[in-house]
Amino acid sequence: MIEKATLFFASWELFREAALSGAIAGFMLGLLGVYVVLRRMVFLSAALSQTAGLGVATAFLLAAWGTPAWIASPTLGAVAASLLTVYLLTRGNDRHVSRDSLLGAAFLLGSAGTIAIGSRIPQELHDVQTLLLGSAVAVSPEGFRLIVVTGIATVIWHAWWWRGFAAVTVDRDDAAVRGLPTRGLAILLLVSIAVAVSVTTRVLGALPAFAFSVIPAVAALRLAPNIPGALTIAAIIGAVGGFGGYFLAYLLDFPVGASQTILCVAMLAVVFAVKR
């Protein structure tokens, strides 16, 4: 085991993009996950990751049909599908159709649609399976740059707007009384979550995207006395889960997404054991 760990760092050039992509995605989604958990929208992350996968699979299918590359872009497909899900979320809140019902339908459509489309493009079947399970061992330079740019933009955006996002998350009525544009802030928050989840799904897969956006936040809210503390702790736990999960996958020959998810759950279990 020690020899294998030594070999990992000796061959750092081979694993750098994938390992750092996991750390950046975990940091970014761990931070955003605090808002997801506080607003009791855990199912939103699941629906976004699955619909983003459907968008990527659709892009693969369009490419197989000879569609121009700029239209059949997997990244564009992932972001567009996630933003459509957010649109449905903001519209579906009446007595006839609840938000949970729409998210449930989006989750099922994303999962089933990705599998169905994958069966029509056998040459991309491995990529589709990677989307669902997050089993990518390597990350392309383009994917790495995408996750870096998205991570930096997300952290800067939320460092600037966190007070407004926190206000509409914790007590929207109080934020409205204080004169804050609650609807606009809520939409901006949801859009940033959708973009981050869709990019992570495109680069790493749906499973780690869902795990990073929920589990670190649950652990952080158990530990932190306030929202800034929770945002910081969740981001750190997510980064550790992303990088450490990739390292454990290499050591134990586990699928990467499963290893990252299991490590995040293990850290959550430790937190609950200590706090109890």
C-alpha positions in Angstrom: 0.0 0.0 0.0 2.8 2.4 0.9 4.6 1.6 -2.4 1.4 2.3 -4.3 0.9 5.6 -2.6 4.5 6.6 -3.3 3.9 5.6 -7.0 0.8 7.8 -7.1 2.7 11.0 -6.2 5.7 10.0 -8.2 3.4 9.8 -11.2 1.6 13.0 -10.3 1.6 14.3 -13.9 -0.7 11.5 -14.9 -3.2 12.0 -12.1 -3.0 15.8 -11.5 -6.0 16.9 -13.6 -8.3 14.2 -12.3 -7.3 14.5 -8.6 -7.4 18.3 -8.6 -10.7 18.4 -10.5 -12.2 16.3 -7.7 -10.9 18.7 -5.1 -12.1 21.8 -6.9 -15.6 20.3 -7.6 -15.9 19.2 -4.0 -14.9 22.6 -2.7 -17.3 24.4 -5.0 -20.3 22.1 -4.5 -19.6 21.7 -0.8 -20.1 25.4 -0.5 -23.2 25.5 -2.6 -24.6 22.5 -0.8 -25.1 24.5 2.4 -27.9 26.5 0.6 -29.3 23.3 -0.9 -29.6 21.6 2.5 -30.8 24.7 4.4 -33.6 25.1 1.8 -34.5 21.4 2.0 -33.8 21.0 -1.7 -31.6 17.9 -1.5 -33.6 16.3 -4.3 -32.8 19.3 -6.5 -29.1 18.2 -6.6 -30.1 14.7 -7.6 -32.4 16.0 -10.4 -29.9 18.5 -11.7 -27.1 15.9 -11.9 -29.3 13.4 -13.7 -30.8 16.0 -16.2 -27.2 17.2 -16.8 -26.3 13.7 -17.7 -29.2 13.5 -20.1 -28.0 16.7 -21.7 -24.6 15.3 -22.3 -26.0 12.0 -23.7 -28.2 14.0 -26.0 -25.1 15.9 -27.2 -23.4 12.6 -27.9 -26.4 11.5 -30.0 -26.5 14.7 -31.9 -22.8 14.4 -32.7 -23.3 10.9 -33.9 -26.0 12.3 -36.3 -23.4 14.7 -37.7 -24.7 17.8 -35.9 -22.1 20.7 -35.9 -19.8 20.5 -32.9 -20.8 23.8 -31.4 -24.4 22.6 -31.1 -23.6 19.1 -30.0 -21.4 20.3 -27.2 -21.7 18.1 -24.1 -21.0 21.0 -21.8 -23.7 23.1 -23.5 -26.1 20.2 -23.3 -25.4 19.7 -19.6 -25.9 23.4 -18.7 -29.0 23.8 -20.8 -30.7 20.7 -19.3 -29.9 21.9 -15.8 -31.2 25.4 -16.4 -34.4 24.0 -17.8 -34.8 22.0 -14.6 -34.3 25.3 -12.6 -36.9 27.0 -14.8 -39.4 24.3 -14.0 -38.6 24.6 -10.3 -39.3 28.3 -10.3 -42.6 27.8 -12.3 -44.1 24.7 -10.7 -45.3 25.8 -7.3 -49.1 25.9 -7.4 -51.8 23.7 -5.9 -51.9 21.5 -9.0 -48.2 20.7 -9.5 -45.7 20.8 -6.6 -42.0 21.4 -7.0 -41.2 18.0 -5.6 -43.3 16.4 -8.2 -41.5 18.2 -11.0 -38.1 17.4 -9.5 -39.1 13.8 -9.2 -40.2 13.7 -12.8 -37.0 15.5 -13.9 -34.8 13.0 -11.9 -36.6 10.0 -13.5 -36.5 11.5 -17.0 -32.8 12.3 -16.6 -31.9 8.8 -15.4 -34.1 6.8 -17.9 -33.3 9.2 -20.8 -29.6 8.9 -20.3 -29.7 5.1 -20.4 -32.1 5.1 -23.3 -30.1 7.4 -25.4 -26.9 5.6 -24.4 -28.3 2.4 -26.0 -28.6 4.3 -29.3 -24.9 5.4 -29.4 -22.9 2.2 -28.5 -19.6 3.9 -29.4 -20.3 6.3 -26.5 -21.7 3.8 -24.1 -18.7 3.9 -21.8 -18.9 7.7 -21.6 -22.6 7.4 -20.7 -21.8 4.9 -17.9 -19.1 7.2 -16.7 -21.7 10.0 -16.6 -24.0 8.0 -14.3 -21.4 6.5 -12.0 -18.6 9.0 -12.0 -16.0 6.4 -12.9 -13.7 8.6 -14.9 -10.0 7.9 -14.0 -8.7 10.7 -16.2 -9.9 14.2 -17.0 -9.1 15.9 -20.2 -7.2 19.3 -20.2 -10.4 20.9 -21.5 -12.4 19.4 -18.7 -9.9 20.5 -16.1 -9.9 24.1 -17.4 -13.7 24.1 -17.4 -13.9 22.9 -13.8 -11.2 25.4 -12.7 -12.9 28.4 -14.3 -16.3 27.4 -13.0 -14.9 26.9 -9.5 -13.1 30.2 -9.4 -16.2 32.1 -10.8 -18.5 30.4 -8.3 -16.4 31.1 -5.3 -15.9 34.8 -6.2 -19.6 35.1 -6.9 -20.7 33.6 -3.6 -18.1 35.5 -1.6 -19.6 38.7 -3.0 -23.3 37.8 -2.7 -23.3 35.4 0.3 -25.3 37.7 2.6 -28.1 38.0 0.2 -28.1 34.3 -0.6 -28.1 33.5 3.1 -30.9 35.9 3.8 -33.3 34.4 1.2 -32.3 30.9 2.3 -32.8 31.2 6.0 -35.8 33.5 6.1 -37.3 34.8 2.8 -40.1 36.7 4.5 -37.6 38.6 6.7 -35.4 39.3 3.6 -38.5 40.7 1.8 -39.3 43.0 4.7 -35.8 44.3 4.6 -36.3 45.2 1.0 -34.1 42.6 -0.6 -35.0 41.4 -4.1 -35.8 37.9 -2.9 -37.1 36.4 -6.2 -34.0 37.6 -8.1 -31.6 36.4 -5.4 -33.3 33.0 -5.3 -33.1 32.6 -9.1 -29.5 33.7 -9.2 -28.7 31.2 -6.4 -30.5 28.4 -8.3 -28.8 29.2 -11.6 -25.3 29.1 -9.9 -26.1 25.7 -8.4 -27.4 24.4 -11.7 -24.2 25.5 -13.6 -21.9 24.1 -11.0 -23.7 20.8 -10.8 -23.9 20.5 -14.6 -20.2 21.2 -15.1 -19.2 18.7 -12.4 -21.5 16.1 -14.0 -20.0 16.7 -17.4 -16.4 16.4 -16.1 -16.7 13.9 -13.2 -20.2 12.3 -13.4 -23.6 12.5 -11.7 -22.8 10.4 -8.6 -20.0 12.6 -7.2 -21.8 15.8 -8.3 -24.8 14.7 -6.1 -22.6 13.6 -3.2 -20.5 16.8 -3.1 -23.6 19.0 -3.1 -25.2 17.3 -0.1 -23.0 15.3 2.2 -20.3 17.9 3.1 -23.0 20.5 3.8 -24.9 18.2 6.2 -21.6 17.6 8.1 -20.7 21.3 8.1 -24.1 22.4 9.4 -23.7 19.9 12.3 -20.4 21.5 13.2 -20.7 25.2 12.4 -22.3 27.8 14.6 -23.2 30.1 11.7 -23.6 30.2 7.9 -20.1 31.6 7.1 -18.6 28.8 9.2 -20.8 26.2 7.5 -19.8 27.4 4.0 -16.1 27.2 4.9 -16.3 23.8 6.6 -18.4 22.3 3.8 -16.1 23.5 1.1 -13.1 22.0 2.9 -14.9 18.6 3.5 -15.9 18.6 -0.1 -12.3 19.2 -1.3 -11.0 16.5 0.9 -13.6 14.1 -0.3 -12.9 14.9 -3.9 -9.1 14.6 -3.7 -9.0 11.9 -1.0 -11.6 9.8 -2.8 -9.6 9.8 -6.0 -6.5 8.8 -4.0 -8.4 6.0 -2.3 -9.8 4.8 -5.6 -6.2 4.5 -6.9 -5.0 2.6 -3.8 -8.0 0.2 -3.5 -8.9 -0.1 -7.2 -12.4 1.3 -6.6 -14.5 3.3 -9.1 -13.6 7.0 -8.5 -17.1 8.4 -8.0 -18.0 5.6 -5.6 -14.8 6.1 -3.6 -15.4 9.9 -3.4 -18.9 9.4 -2.2 -18.0 6.8 0.4 -15.2 9.0 1.8 -17.7 11.9 2.1 -20.2 9.6 3.9 -17.4 8.4 6.2 -16.5 11.9 7.2 -20.2 12.6 7.8 -20.4 9.6 10.1 -17.3 10.8 12.1 -18.9 14.2 12.5 -22.2 12.7 13.8 -20.3 10.4 16.1 -18.2 13.2 17.6 -21.2 15.6 18.0 -23.3 13.0 19.6 
